[in-house]
Amino acid sequence: MSDNFPEFLLADNADFPDAVFVVHTQFPRFILNIANDDLEWWESFSKEDKEQATDEMAHWIERATVFYDSEINKITD
C-alpha cells in the first residue's frame, strides 16, 4: 500500500445511521463496526493466516478502537 493512504479510515453510511466504521487499509484488511464490534475481513486467508488472524483479533479491534478514539478526540477538542 502506498504511503499516500492512511492505515485506518473512519466511514459512515446513511443506511446504517447508528454505526461508525473503521476501515483498516493494510494487511489484514478489515472493516470494524464500532457500534457493535462486528468485524468483516476483506482478505482470503490461508489456513495458517486465518488461525493467526483469529488469534490476533483482539489486537486489531483494540488498534481500530484506539484510532477511532483518537480521531473523535481531535474532532471534539
PDB file of N, CA, C and O in Angstrom:
ATOM      1  N   MET A   1       0.857  -1.177   0.000  1.00  0.00           N
ATOM      2  CA  MET A   1       0.000   0.000   0.000  1.00  0.00           C
ATOM      3  C   MET A   1       0.895   1.231   0.000  1.00  0.00           C
ATOM      4  O   MET A   1       1.951   1.253   0.633  1.00  0.00           O
ATOM      5  N   SER A   2       0.474   2.200  -0.686  1.00  0.00           N
ATOM      6  CA  SER A   2       1.209   3.451  -0.801  1.00  0.00           C
ATOM      7  C   SER A   2       1.223   4.209   0.518  1.00  0.00           C
ATOM      8  O   SER A   2       0.286   4.120   1.311  1.00  0.00           O
ATOM      9  N   ASP A   3       2.299   4.954   0.740  1.00  0.00           N
ATOM     10  CA  ASP A   3       2.383   5.819   1.919  1.00  0.00           C
ATOM     11  C   ASP A   3       1.433   7.005   1.807  1.00  0.00           C
ATOM     12  O   ASP A   3       1.283   7.769   2.762  1.00  0.00           O
ATOM     13  N   ASN A   4       0.790   7.169   0.655  1.00  0.00           N
ATOM     14  CA  ASN A   4      -0.138   8.268   0.445  1.00  0.00           C
ATOM     15  C   ASN A   4      -1.513   8.007   1.054  1.00  0.00           C
ATOM     16  O   ASN A   4      -2.365   8.896   1.066  1.00  0.00           O
ATOM     17  N   PHE A   5      -1.734   6.798   1.556  1.00  0.00           N
ATOM     18  CA  PHE A   5      -3.014   6.438   2.140  1.00  0.00           C
ATOM     19  C   PHE A   5      -2.825   6.064   3.602  1.00  0.00           C
ATOM     20  O   PHE A   5      -1.843   5.411   3.955  1.00  0.00           O
ATOM     21  N   PRO A   6      -3.759   6.473   4.456  1.00  0.00           N
ATOM     22  CA  PRO A   6      -3.634   6.134   5.873  1.00  0.00           C
ATOM     23  C   PRO A   6      -3.923   4.656   6.128  1.00  0.00           C
ATOM     24  O   PRO A   6      -4.587   3.987   5.336  1.00  0.00           O
ATOM     25  N   GLU A   7      -3.414   4.172   7.239  1.00  0.00           N
ATOM     26  CA  GLU A   7      -3.642   2.778   7.626  1.00  0.00           C
ATOM     27  C   GLU A   7      -5.102   2.555   8.028  1.00  0.00           C
ATOM     28  O   GLU A   7      -5.672   1.504   7.735  1.00  0.00           O
ATOM     29  N   PHE A   8      -5.703   3.535   8.692  1.00  0.00           N
ATOM     30  CA  PHE A   8      -7.092   3.444   9.122  1.00  0.00           C
ATOM     31  C   PHE A   8      -7.901   4.595   8.542  1.00  0.00           C
ATOM     32  O   PHE A   8      -7.379   5.688   8.323  1.00  0.00           O
ATOM     33  N   LEU A   9      -9.187   4.334   8.294  1.00  0.00           N
ATOM     34  CA  LEU A   9     -10.134   5.356   7.839  1.00  0.00           C
ATOM     35  C   LEU A   9     -11.414   5.237   8.662  1.00  0.00           C
ATOM     36  O   LEU A   9     -11.802   4.138   9.056  1.00  0.00           O
ATOM     37  N   LEU A  10     -12.069   6.371   8.921  1.00  0.00           N
ATOM     38  CA  LEU A  10     -13.408   6.374   9.504  1.00  0.00           C
ATOM     39  C   LEU A  10     -14.412   6.403   8.369  1.00  0.00           C
ATOM     40  O   LEU A  10     -14.178   7.053   7.350  1.00  0.00           O
ATOM     41  N   ALA A  11     -15.525   5.707   8.533  1.00  0.00           N
ATOM     42  CA  ALA A  11     -16.560   5.692   7.500  1.00  0.00           C
ATOM     43  C   ALA A  11     -17.934   5.623   8.151  1.00  0.00           C
ATOM     44  O   ALA A  11     -18.105   5.070   9.238  1.00  0.00           O
ATOM     45  N   ASP A  12     -18.902   6.199   7.457  1.00  0.00           N
ATOM     46  CA  ASP A  12     -20.285   6.047   7.881  1.00  0.00           C
ATOM     47  C   ASP A  12     -21.134   5.821   6.639  1.00  0.00           C
ATOM     48  O   ASP A  12     -20.658   5.934   5.510  1.00  0.00           O
ATOM     49  N   ASN A  13     -22.410   5.496   6.875  1.00  0.00           N
ATOM     50  CA  ASN A  13     -23.302   5.196   5.771  1.00  0.00           C
ATOM     51  C   ASN A  13     -24.716   5.503   6.219  1.00  0.00           C
ATOM     52  O   ASN A  13     -25.119   5.087   7.305  1.00  0.00           O
ATOM     53  N   ALA A  14     -25.478   6.220   5.408  1.00  0.00           N
ATOM     54  CA  ALA A  14     -26.840   6.613   5.763  1.00  0.00           C
ATOM     55  C   ALA A  14     -27.756   5.409   6.003  1.00  0.00           C
ATOM     56  O   ALA A  14     -28.739   5.514   6.737  1.00  0.00           O
ATOM     57  N   ASP A  15     -27.439   4.277   5.391  1.00  0.00           N
ATOM     58  CA  ASP A  15     -28.243   3.073   5.604  1.00  0.00           C
ATOM     59  C   ASP A  15     -28.003   2.440   6.965  1.00  0.00           C
ATOM     60  O   ASP A  15     -28.764   1.572   7.393  1.00  0.00           O
ATOM     61  N   PHE A  16     -26.945   2.872   7.648  1.00  0.00           N
ATOM     62  CA  PHE A  16     -26.601   2.368   8.978  1.00  0.00           C
ATOM     63  C   PHE A  16     -26.404   3.564   9.906  1.00  0.00           C
ATOM     64  O   PHE A  16     -25.274   3.857  10.298  1.00  0.00           O
ATOM     65  N   PRO A  17     -27.481   4.255  10.262  1.00  0.00           N
ATOM     66  CA  PRO A  17     -27.349   5.528  10.982  1.00  0.00           C
ATOM     67  C   PRO A  17     -26.718   5.432  12.368  1.00  0.00           C
ATOM     68  O   PRO A  17     -26.197   6.428  12.871  1.00  0.00           O
ATOM     69  N   ASP A  18     -26.752   4.275  12.988  1.00  0.00           N
ATOM     70  CA  ASP A  18     -26.189   4.128  14.330  1.00  0.00           C
ATOM     71  C   ASP A  18     -24.761   3.585  14.311  1.00  0.00           C
ATOM     72  O   ASP A  18     -24.162   3.379  15.366  1.00  0.00           O
ATOM     73  N   ALA A  19     -24.225   3.359  13.142  1.00  0.00           N
ATOM     74  CA  ALA A  19     -22.911   2.730  13.023  1.00  0.00           C
ATOM     75  C   ALA A  19     -21.852   3.734  12.597  1.00  0.00           C
ATOM     76  O   ALA A  19     -22.117   4.670  11.843  1.00  0.00           O
ATOM     77  N   VAL A  20     -20.653   3.511  13.101  1.00  0.00           N
ATOM     78  CA  VAL A  20     -19.448   4.183  12.616  1.00  0.00           C
ATOM     79  C   VAL A  20     -18.456   3.065  12.333  1.00  0.00           C
ATOM     80  O   VAL A  20     -18.245   2.184  13.168  1.00  0.00           O
ATOM     81  N   PHE A  21     -17.858   3.105  11.169  1.00  0.00           N
ATOM     82  CA  PHE A  21     -16.952   2.040  10.752  1.00  0.00           C
ATOM     83  C   PHE A  21     -15.508   2.537  10.759  1.00  0.00           C
ATOM     84  O   PHE A  21     -15.223   3.689  10.434  1.00  0.00           O
ATOM     85  N   VAL A  22     -14.617   1.637  11.138  1.00  0.00           N
ATOM     86  CA  VAL A  22     -13.185   1.863  10.978  1.00  0.00           C
ATOM     87  C   VAL A  22     -12.720   0.854   9.935  1.00  0.00           C
ATOM     88  O   VAL A  22     -12.961  -0.347  10.056  1.00  0.00           O
ATOM     89  N   VAL A  23     -12.055   1.364   8.917  1.00  0.00           N
ATOM     90  CA  VAL A  23     -11.549   0.528   7.831  1.00  0.00           C
ATOM     91  C   VAL A  23     -10.036   0.444   7.959  1.00  0.00           C
ATOM     92  O   VAL A  23      -9.357   1.470   8.005  1.00  0.00           O
ATOM     93  N   HIS A  24      -9.507  -0.768   8.016  1.00  0.00           N
ATOM     94  CA  HIS A  24      -8.060  -0.990   8.033  1.00  0.00           C
ATOM     95  C   HIS A  24      -7.640  -1.275   6.599  1.00  0.00           C
ATOM     96  O   HIS A  24      -8.090  -2.254   6.004  1.00  0.00           O
ATOM     97  N   THR A  25      -6.779  -0.428   6.038  1.00  0.00           N
ATOM     98  CA  THR A  25      -6.462  -0.479   4.614  1.00  0.00           C
ATOM     99  C   THR A  25      -5.265  -1.353   4.269  1.00  0.00           C
ATOM    100  O   THR A  25      -4.978  -1.575   3.093  1.00  0.00           O
ATOM    101  N   GLN A  26      -4.564  -1.849   5.285  1.00  0.00           N
ATOM    102  CA  GLN A  26      -3.379  -2.676   5.060  1.00  0.00           C
ATOM    103  C   GLN A  26      -3.656  -4.098   5.523  1.00  0.00           C
ATOM    104  O   GLN A  26      -4.650  -4.360   6.200  1.00  0.00           O
ATOM    105  N   PHE A  27      -2.772  -5.008   5.154  1.00  0.00           N
ATOM    106  CA  PHE A  27      -2.974  -6.403   5.542  1.00  0.00           C
ATOM    107  C   PHE A  27      -2.911  -6.548   7.049  1.00  0.00           C
ATOM    108  O   PHE A  27      -1.990  -6.024   7.676  1.00  0.00           O
ATOM    109  N   PRO A  28      -3.846  -7.231   7.636  1.00  0.00           N
ATOM    110  CA  PRO A  28      -5.050  -7.807   7.058  1.00  0.00           C
ATOM    111  C   PRO A  28      -6.139  -6.748   6.958  1.00  0.00           C
ATOM    112  O   PRO A  28      -6.481  -6.108   7.952  1.00  0.00           O
ATOM    113  N   ARG A  29      -6.678  -6.566   5.771  1.00  0.00           N
ATOM    114  CA  ARG A  29      -7.709  -5.547   5.557  1.00  0.00           C
ATOM    115  C   ARG A  29      -9.018  -6.004   6.192  1.00  0.00           C
ATOM    116  O   ARG A  29      -9.421  -7.161   6.070  1.00  0.00           O
ATOM    117  N   PHE A  30      -9.669  -5.066   6.872  1.00  0.00           N
ATOM    118  CA  PHE A  30     -10.951  -5.378   7.501  1.00  0.00           C
ATOM    119  C   PHE A  30     -11.733  -4.100   7.719  1.00  0.00           C
ATOM    120  O   PHE A  30     -11.211  -2.993   7.591  1.00  0.00           O
ATOM    121  N   ILE A  31     -13.003  -4.288   8.055  1.00  0.00           N
ATOM    122  CA  ILE A  31     -13.869  -3.179   8.461  1.00  0.00           C
ATOM    123  C   ILE A  31     -14.491  -3.566   9.799  1.00  0.00           C
ATOM    124  O   ILE A  31     -14.977  -4.683   9.979  1.00  0.00           O
ATOM    125  N   LEU A  32     -14.464  -2.616  10.729  1.00  0.00           N
ATOM    126  CA  LEU A  32     -14.999  -2.834  12.075  1.00  0.00           C
ATOM    127  C   LEU A  32     -16.138  -1.860  12.315  1.00  0.00           C
ATOM    128  O   LEU A  32     -15.985  -0.654  12.122  1.00  0.00           O
ATOM    129  N   ASN A  33     -17.267  -2.378  12.731  1.00  0.00           N
ATOM    130  CA  ASN A  33     -18.389  -1.550  13.143  1.00  0.00           C
ATOM    131  C   ASN A  33     -18.171  -1.227  14.617  1.00  0.00           C
ATOM    132  O   ASN A  33     -18.306  -2.106  15.468  1.00  0.00           O
ATOM    133  N   ILE A  34     -17.839   0.012  14.925  1.00  0.00           N
ATOM    134  CA  ILE A  34     -17.542   0.422  16.293  1.00  0.00           C
ATOM    135  C   ILE A  34     -18.753   0.250  17.210  1.00  0.00           C
ATOM    136  O   ILE A  34     -18.591  -0.021  18.399  1.00  0.00           O
ATOM    137  N   ALA A  35     -19.960   0.402  16.672  1.00  0.00           N
ATOM    138  CA  ALA A  35     -21.175   0.331  17.486  1.00  0.00           C
ATOM    139  C   ALA A  35     -21.396  -1.044  18.109  1.00  0.00           C
ATOM    140  O   ALA A  35     -21.935  -1.152  19.211  1.00  0.00           O
ATOM    141  N   ASN A  36     -20.978  -2.098  17.399  1.00  0.00           N
ATOM    142  CA  ASN A  36     -21.248  -3.446  17.921  1.00  0.00           C
ATOM    143  C   ASN A  36     -20.071  -4.418  17.797  1.00  0.00           C
ATOM    144  O   ASN A  36     -20.225  -5.614  18.047  1.00  0.00           O
ATOM    145  N   ASP A  37     -18.911  -3.912  17.417  1.00  0.00           N
ATOM    146  CA  ASP A  37     -17.680  -4.709  17.273  1.00  0.00           C
ATOM    147  C   ASP A  37     -17.762  -5.799  16.200  1.00  0.00           C
ATOM    148  O   ASP A  37     -16.953  -6.728  16.212  1.00  0.00           O
ATOM    149  N   ASP A  38     -18.726  -5.703  15.271  1.00  0.00           N
ATOM    150  CA  ASP A  38     -18.732  -6.636  14.147  1.00  0.00           C
ATOM    151  C   ASP A  38     -17.489  -6.386  13.301  1.00  0.00           C
ATOM    152  O   ASP A  38     -17.157  -5.244  12.985  1.00  0.00           O
ATOM    153  N   LEU A  39     -16.816  -7.460  12.944  1.00  0.00           N
ATOM    154  CA  LEU A  39     -15.577  -7.380  12.186  1.00  0.00           C
ATOM    155  C   LEU A  39     -15.728  -8.196  10.914  1.00  0.00           C
ATOM    156  O   LEU A  39     -16.093  -9.371  10.956  1.00  0.00           O
ATOM    157  N   GLU A  40     -15.441  -7.561   9.781  1.00  0.00           N
ATOM    158  CA  GLU A  40     -15.510  -8.237   8.487  1.00  0.00           C
ATOM    159  C   GLU A  40     -14.124  -8.199   7.850  1.00  0.00           C
ATOM    160  O   GLU A  40     -13.590  -7.126   7.570  1.00  0.00           O
ATOM    161  N   TRP A  41     -13.547  -9.382   7.622  1.00  0.00           N
ATOM    162  CA  TRP A  41     -12.238  -9.472   6.976  1.00  0.00           C
ATOM    163  C   TRP A  41     -12.412  -9.308   5.482  1.00  0.00           C
ATOM    164  O   TRP A  41     -13.364  -9.838   4.909  1.00  0.00           O
ATOM    165  N   TRP A  42     -11.507  -8.583   4.841  1.00  0.00           N
ATOM    166  CA  TRP A  42     -11.514  -8.414   3.392  1.00  0.00           C
ATOM    167  C   TRP A  42     -10.336  -9.143   2.767  1.00  0.00           C
ATOM    168  O   TRP A  42      -9.808  -8.719   1.739  1.00  0.00           O
ATOM    169  N   GLU A  43      -9.941 -10.203   3.370  1.00  0.00           N
ATOM    170  CA  GLU A  43      -8.800 -10.994   2.899  1.00  0.00           C
ATOM    171  C   GLU A  43      -9.240 -12.430   2.662  1.00  0.00           C
ATOM    172  O   GLU A  43     -10.197 -12.913   3.267  1.00  0.00           O
ATOM    173  N   SER A  44      -8.536 -13.090   1.787  1.00  0.00           N
ATOM    174  CA  SER A  44      -8.650 -14.537   1.643  1.00  0.00           C
ATOM    175  C   SER A  44      -7.447 -15.123   2.358  1.00  0.00           C
ATOM    176  O   SER A  44      -6.313 -14.992   1.897  1.00  0.00           O
ATOM    177  N   PHE A  45      -7.700 -15.767   3.484  1.00  0.00           N
ATOM    178  CA  PHE A  45      -6.618 -16.287   4.310  1.00  0.00           C
ATOM    179  C   PHE A  45      -6.329 -17.745   4.001  1.00  0.00           C
ATOM    180  O   PHE A  45      -7.228 -18.537   3.717  1.00  0.00           O
ATOM    181  N   SER A  46      -5.044 -18.074   4.066  1.00  0.00           N
ATOM    182  CA  SER A  46      -4.686 -19.483   4.106  1.00  0.00           C
ATOM    183  C   SER A  46      -5.090 -19.993   5.490  1.00  0.00           C
ATOM    184  O   SER A  46      -5.396 -19.191   6.373  1.00  0.00           O
ATOM    185  N   LYS A  47      -5.097 -21.276   5.688  1.00  0.00           N
ATOM    186  CA  LYS A  47      -5.489 -21.834   6.988  1.00  0.00           C
ATOM    187  C   LYS A  47      -4.606 -21.274   8.105  1.00  0.00           C
ATOM    188  O   LYS A  47      -5.104 -20.909   9.170  1.00  0.00           O
ATOM    189  N   GLU A  48      -3.290 -21.208   7.858  1.00  0.00           N
ATOM    190  CA  GLU A  48      -2.360 -20.697   8.866  1.00  0.00           C
ATOM    191  C   GLU A  48      -2.601 -19.207   9.147  1.00  0.00           C
ATOM    192  O   GLU A  48      -2.619 -18.780  10.302  1.00  0.00           O
ATOM    193  N   ASP A  49      -2.786 -18.422   8.073  1.00  0.00           N
ATOM    194  CA  ASP A  49      -3.050 -16.993   8.237  1.00  0.00           C
ATOM    195  C   ASP A  49      -4.353 -16.761   8.988  1.00  0.00           C
ATOM    196  O   ASP A  49      -4.437 -15.868   9.831  1.00  0.00           O
ATOM    197  N   LYS A  50      -5.380 -17.574   8.680  1.00  0.00           N
ATOM    198  CA  LYS A  50      -6.676 -17.411   9.342  1.00  0.00           C
ATOM    199  C   LYS A  50      -6.549 -17.698  10.835  1.00  0.00           C
ATOM    200  O   LYS A  50      -7.138 -16.984  11.647  1.00  0.00           O
ATOM    201  N   GLU A  51      -5.806 -18.711  11.207  1.00  0.00           N
ATOM    202  CA  GLU A  51      -5.596 -19.017  12.624  1.00  0.00           C
ATOM    203  C   GLU A  51      -4.875 -17.868  13.318  1.00  0.00           C
ATOM    204  O   GLU A  51      -5.244 -17.484  14.427  1.00  0.00           O
ATOM    205  N   GLN A  52      -3.854 -17.321  12.677  1.00  0.00           N
ATOM    206  CA  GLN A  52      -3.113 -16.202  13.254  1.00  0.00           C
ATOM    207  C   GLN A  52      -4.004 -14.965  13.362  1.00  0.00           C
ATOM    208  O   GLN A  52      -3.980 -14.278  14.382  1.00  0.00           O
ATOM    209  N   ALA A  53      -4.778 -14.679  12.335  1.00  0.00           N
ATOM    210  CA  ALA A  53      -5.668 -13.519  12.364  1.00  0.00           C
ATOM    211  C   ALA A  53      -6.711 -13.672  13.464  1.00  0.00           C
ATOM    212  O   ALA A  53      -7.024 -12.706  14.159  1.00  0.00           O
ATOM    213  N   THR A  54      -7.248 -14.869  13.626  1.00  0.00           N
ATOM    214  CA  THR A  54      -8.226 -15.112  14.683  1.00  0.00           C
ATOM    215  C   THR A  54      -7.583 -14.920  16.051  1.00  0.00           C
ATOM    216  O   THR A  54      -8.193 -14.342  16.951  1.00  0.00           O
ATOM    217  N   ASP A  55      -6.363 -15.400  16.207  1.00  0.00           N
ATOM    218  CA  ASP A  55      -5.647 -15.233  17.474  1.00  0.00           C
ATOM    219  C   ASP A  55      -5.379 -13.766  17.777  1.00  0.00           C
ATOM    220  O   ASP A  55      -5.342 -13.374  18.944  1.00  0.00           O
ATOM    221  N   GLU A  56      -5.194 -12.953  16.750  1.00  0.00           N
ATOM    222  CA  GLU A  56      -4.846 -11.545  16.927  1.00  0.00           C
ATOM    223  C   GLU A  56      -6.057 -10.607  16.798  1.00  0.00           C
ATOM    224  O   GLU A  56      -5.893  -9.387  16.770  1.00  0.00           O
ATOM    225  N   MET A  57      -7.254 -11.167  16.719  1.00  0.00           N
ATOM    226  CA  MET A  57      -8.448 -10.346  16.513  1.00  0.00           C
ATOM    227  C   MET A  57      -8.587  -9.262  17.581  1.00  0.00           C
ATOM    228  O   MET A  57      -8.903  -8.119  17.251  1.00  0.00           O
ATOM    229  N   ALA A  58      -8.363  -9.590  18.832  1.00  0.00           N
ATOM    230  CA  ALA A  58      -8.477  -8.596  19.909  1.00  0.00           C
ATOM    231  C   ALA A  58      -7.482  -7.458  19.692  1.00  0.00           C
ATOM    232  O   ALA A  58      -7.799  -6.297  19.949  1.00  0.00           O
ATOM    233  N   HIS A  59      -6.297  -7.784  19.227  1.00  0.00           N
ATOM    234  CA  HIS A  59      -5.281  -6.770  18.934  1.00  0.00           C
ATOM    235  C   HIS A  59      -5.776  -5.804  17.864  1.00  0.00           C
ATOM    236  O   HIS A  59      -5.634  -4.591  18.012  1.00  0.00           O
ATOM    237  N   TRP A  60      -6.359  -6.336  16.781  1.00  0.00           N
ATOM    238  CA  TRP A  60      -6.828  -5.491  15.692  1.00  0.00           C
ATOM    239  C   TRP A  60      -8.014  -4.641  16.126  1.00  0.00           C
ATOM    240  O   TRP A  60      -8.100  -3.472  15.752  1.00  0.00           O
ATOM    241  N   ILE A  61      -8.920  -5.201  16.901  1.00  0.00           N
ATOM    242  CA  ILE A  61     -10.055  -4.426  17.410  1.00  0.00           C
ATOM    243  C   ILE A  61      -9.550  -3.308  18.316  1.00  0.00           C
ATOM    244  O   ILE A  61     -10.048  -2.184  18.253  1.00  0.00           O
ATOM    245  N   GLU A  62      -8.575  -3.607  19.149  1.00  0.00           N
ATOM    246  CA  GLU A  62      -8.014  -2.579  20.033  1.00  0.00           C
ATOM    247  C   GLU A  62      -7.364  -1.456  19.228  1.00  0.00           C
ATOM    248  O   GLU A  62      -7.585  -0.282  19.523  1.00  0.00           O
ATOM    249  N   ARG A  63      -6.572  -1.795  18.224  1.00  0.00           N
ATOM    250  CA  ARG A  63      -5.919  -0.761  17.403  1.00  0.00           C
ATOM    251  C   ARG A  63      -6.947   0.106  16.684  1.00  0.00           C
ATOM    252  O   ARG A  63      -6.797   1.326  16.618  1.00  0.00           O
ATOM    253  N   ALA A  64      -7.985  -0.518  16.148  1.00  0.00           N
ATOM    254  CA  ALA A  64      -9.032   0.229  15.461  1.00  0.00           C
ATOM    255  C   ALA A  64      -9.779   1.138  16.431  1.00  0.00           C
ATOM    256  O   ALA A  64     -10.124   2.269  16.086  1.00  0.00           O
ATOM    257  N   THR A  65     -10.028   0.653  17.632  1.00  0.00           N
ATOM    258  CA  THR A  65     -10.729   1.447  18.642  1.00  0.00           C
ATOM    259  C   THR A  65      -9.876   2.618  19.114  1.00  0.00           C
ATOM    260  O   THR A  65     -10.394   3.717  19.313  1.00  0.00           O
ATOM    261  N   VAL A  66      -8.588   2.400  19.295  1.00  0.00           N
ATOM    262  CA  VAL A  66      -7.678   3.488  19.667  1.00  0.00           C
ATOM    263  C   VAL A  66      -7.666   4.548  18.570  1.00  0.00           C
ATOM    264  O   VAL A  66      -7.707   5.743  18.864  1.00  0.00           O
ATOM    265  N   PHE A  67      -7.610   4.124  17.313  1.00  0.00           N
ATOM    266  CA  PHE A  67      -7.669   5.069  16.202  1.00  0.00           C
ATOM    267  C   PHE A  67      -8.967   5.865  16.248  1.00  0.00           C
ATOM    268  O   PHE A  67      -8.950   7.090  16.134  1.00  0.00           O
ATOM    269  N   TYR A  68     -10.081   5.180  16.414  1.00  0.00           N
ATOM    270  CA  TYR A  68     -11.385   5.852  16.473  1.00  0.00           C
ATOM    271  C   TYR A  68     -11.408   6.886  17.598  1.00  0.00           C
ATOM    272  O   TYR A  68     -11.797   8.033  17.377  1.00  0.00           O
ATOM    273  N   ASP A  69     -10.993   6.487  18.802  1.00  0.00           N
ATOM    274  CA  ASP A  69     -10.986   7.411  19.941  1.00  0.00           C
ATOM    275  C   ASP A  69     -10.117   8.622  19.663  1.00  0.00           C
ATOM    276  O   ASP A  69     -10.490   9.747  19.996  1.00  0.00           O
ATOM    277  N   SER A  70      -8.963   8.400  19.056  1.00  0.00           N
ATOM    278  CA  SER A  70      -8.040   9.498  18.744  1.00  0.00           C
ATOM    279  C   SER A  70      -8.677  10.473  17.751  1.00  0.00           C
ATOM    280  O   SER A  70      -8.591  11.689  17.922  1.00  0.00           O
ATOM    281  N   GLU A  71      -9.311   9.931  16.720  1.00  0.00           N
ATOM    282  CA  GLU A  71      -9.945  10.786  15.715  1.00  0.00           C
ATOM    283  C   GLU A  71     -11.111  11.581  16.312  1.00  0.00           C
ATOM    284  O   GLU A  71     -11.268  12.767  16.021  1.00  0.00           O
ATOM    285  N   ILE A  72     -11.905  10.948  17.124  1.00  0.00           N
ATOM    286  CA  ILE A  72     -13.046  11.627  17.739  1.00  0.00           C
ATOM    287  C   ILE A  72     -12.549  12.716  18.682  1.00  0.00           C
ATOM    288  O   ILE A  72     -13.132  13.799  18.737  1.00  0.00           O
ATOM    289  N   ASN A  73     -11.485  12.443  19.420  1.00  0.00           N
ATOM    290  CA  ASN A  73     -10.922  13.460  20.315  1.00  0.00           C
ATOM    291  C   ASN A  73     -10.409  14.663  19.531  1.00  0.00           C
ATOM    292  O   ASN A  73     -10.526  15.795  20.000  1.00  0.00           O
ATOM    293  N   LYS A  74      -9.849  14.444  18.357  1.00  0.00           N
ATOM    294  CA  LYS A  74      -9.375  15.556  17.514  1.00  0.00           C
ATOM    295  C   LYS A  74     -10.547  16.411  17.045  1.00  0.00           C
ATOM    296  O   LYS A  74     -10.428  17.633  16.951  1.00  0.00           O
ATOM    297  N   ILE A  75     -11.661  15.785  16.755  1.00  0.00           N
ATOM    298  CA  ILE A  75     -12.838  16.499  16.270  1.00  0.00           C
ATOM    299  C   ILE A  75     -13.489  17.303  17.391  1.00  0.00           C
ATOM    300  O   ILE A  75     -13.937  18.428  17.171  1.00  0.00           O
ATOM    301  N   THR A  76     -13.542  16.730  18.585  1.00  0.00           N
ATOM    302  CA  THR A  76     -14.277  17.343  19.675  1.00  0.00           C
ATOM    303  C   THR A  76     -13.437  18.318  20.500  1.00  0.00           C
ATOM    304  O   THR A  76     -13.986  19.074  21.301  1.00  0.00           O
ATOM    305  N   ASP A  77     -12.141  18.310  20.319  1.00  0.00           N
ATOM    306  CA  ASP A  77     -11.284  19.243  21.084  1.00  0.00           C
ATOM    307  C   ASP A  77     -11.262  20.623  20.482  1.00  0.00           C
ATOM    308  O   ASP A  77     -10.592  21.514  21.005  1.00  0.00           O
TER     309      ASP A  77
END
